[in-house]
Amino acid sequence: MPTIESRSKRSKTLPPGAGSSMRGDTREALNMRIRPEVRMLIDQAAVLAGKNRTDFVLEAARSAAQNTLLEQTVLSLGTKSYAAFVALLDAPPAPNKQLRKTMQTKPVWG
């Protein structure tokens, strides 16, 4: 049976109120101090991405948080489960409409 565990030895408890608004449309404030040059950099990137500063920063922070958590996750499989997993990874994909379309599409770089 697969198990998932964290590699981190740090505390696994969340600060008070963390996750309390993870469901629904409730929003909470997140205030921070920022140097003017960093704010200008964020603003420039947000404009290029077609987003406002808040959405840009939240998306970047969410992505960084998810990556950090994923990097600290270990998936443990038994011998049989691991062998089955590797076999699935090594097996060629079954031909399908989307795969054929992808293979016939000329790449944008050449």
C-alpha positions in Angstrom: 0.0 0.0 0.0 1.5 3.4 -1.0 2.3 5.9 1.8 3.0 9.5 1.5 5.1 11.3 4.0 7.0 14.5 4.4 10.9 14.5 4.4 10.9 17.7 6.5 11.7 17.4 10.2 10.1 20.8 10.8 6.9 21.2 12.7 3.8 20.1 10.7 1.4 22.4 12.5 -0.1 25.4 10.8 -0.3 28.8 12.4 -3.6 29.8 14.0 -6.1 30.6 11.3 -4.1 29.0 8.5 -6.3 27.1 6.1 -9.5 28.5 7.7 -10.5 30.2 4.4 -9.3 27.5 2.0 -12.8 26.7 1.1 -15.3 29.1 -0.4 -14.8 32.7 -1.5 -13.6 34.1 1.8 -10.5 36.2 1.5 -8.1 37.4 4.1 -5.5 40.1 3.9 -1.8 39.4 3.6 0.3 42.5 4.3 4.0 42.8 3.5 6.8 45.4 3.3 8.5 45.5 -0.1 11.3 47.6 -1.6 10.1 50.0 -4.4 12.4 48.4 -7.0 10.9 44.9 -6.2 7.4 46.3 -6.5 8.2 47.9 -9.9 9.6 44.6 -11.0 6.4 42.7 -9.9 4.2 45.4 -11.6 6.1 45.1 -14.9 5.8 41.3 -14.9 2.1 41.4 -13.9 1.4 43.8 -16.8 3.2 41.4 -19.2 1.2 38.5 -17.8 -2.1 40.4 -18.2 -2.8 40.3 -14.5 -3.1 42.8 -11.7 -0.4 42.9 -9.0 -2.5 40.9 -6.4 -3.4 38.1 -8.8 0.2 37.9 -10.0 1.7 37.8 -6.5 -0.9 35.3 -5.3 -0.3 32.9 -8.2 3.5 33.1 -7.8 3.2 32.5 -4.0 0.8 29.7 -4.5 3.0 28.0 -7.1 6.1 28.4 -4.9 4.2 26.9 -1.9 2.9 24.0 -3.9 6.4 23.3 -5.3 8.0 23.5 -1.8 5.4 21.0 -0.4 5.9 18.6 -3.4 9.6 18.7 -3.0 9.2 17.6 0.6 6.9 14.6 -0.2 8.1 11.1 -0.5 5.9 8.3 -2.0 6.8 4.9 -0.7 5.7 1.8 -2.6 6.1 -1.9 -1.9 8.1 -4.0 -4.4 5.1 -5.2 -6.4 3.5 -1.7 -6.6 6.8 -0.2 -7.6 7.3 -2.7 -10.4 3.8 -2.1 -11.7 4.4 1.7 -11.5 7.7 1.4 -13.5 6.1 -0.9 -16.0 3.3 1.7 -16.6 6.0 4.5 -17.0 8.0 2.4 -19.5 5.1 1.2 -21.5 4.5 3.1 -24.8 1.2 5.1 -24.8 -1.7 3.5 -26.7 -2.3 5.2 -30.0 -5.1 7.7 -29.7 -6.6 10.6 -31.6 -4.8 13.3 -29.6 -1.4 11.5 -29.8 -1.7 11.2 -33.6 -2.6 14.9 -33.9 0.4 15.9 -31.7 2.8 13.7 -33.7 1.5 15.3 -37.0 1.7 18.9 -35.8 4.7 20.8 -37.0 6.6 22.3 -34.0 6.5 26.0 -33.6 10.3 26.2 -33.4 11.0 24.7 -36.8 
